[in-house]
Amino acid sequence: MPIVEITSLIFTGMNTLAKLVTAYYSARKDQRQLSSQEVATIQQSAAEVPTAKLKQAKSRLSVIDSDILETINGNIDKEKKRLIDALKDPANSQQAKDEACERANSVICRELKRIAKLNGGKLPPGDYKKWWESHGCA
């Protein structure tokens, strides 16, 4: 897969995961559930990333080997699907949804940590750092 496509998928996948986790915790704080429609809307809006941001993502991740980027993308994509399924399933308990969000948050932090390690010990600026801070990564 071309590096432009991989870096775009990583960015949009991470953006989707981050927005879903944030929306879930915000709804939880307000003592309500996210509806399937809300999940779908978040998923769609998070995937609509401006071209300029996607170009930045490519330039900021271009130092990382494409095979590793594909692994990162696969991990993010798998977790994104798990989280969406968990949040949309009305049979899931609140605890199951909490656990799915915690797992997604862990994946966000783990993959950001991997990106930083492979990027000379630094996260790319912009959204990557914002995700790191807002998801309590350490």
CORSULBEL-V367228 format. One line per field, one symbol per residue. phi: phi as a letter, one per 40 degrees, with the letter a starting at -180 (. if undefined). psi: psi as a letter, one per 20 degrees, with the letter a starting at -180 (. if undefined). Layout:
phi=???
psi=???
This chain:
phi=.cccccccccccccccdcccccccccccccfabccdccccccdccccccddcccccdcccbcccdccccccdcccccccccdcccccccccccdcccdcccccccccdccccccccdcbggbcccgcccccdccbgca
psi=pqhggghghgghgggggghggghghggghjlrqprhggghgggghhimpqhghhgggghijiipphhhhhgggggggghggggggghioiiprhghhghghggggggggghhgggggikkjqqqrchghggggijkq.
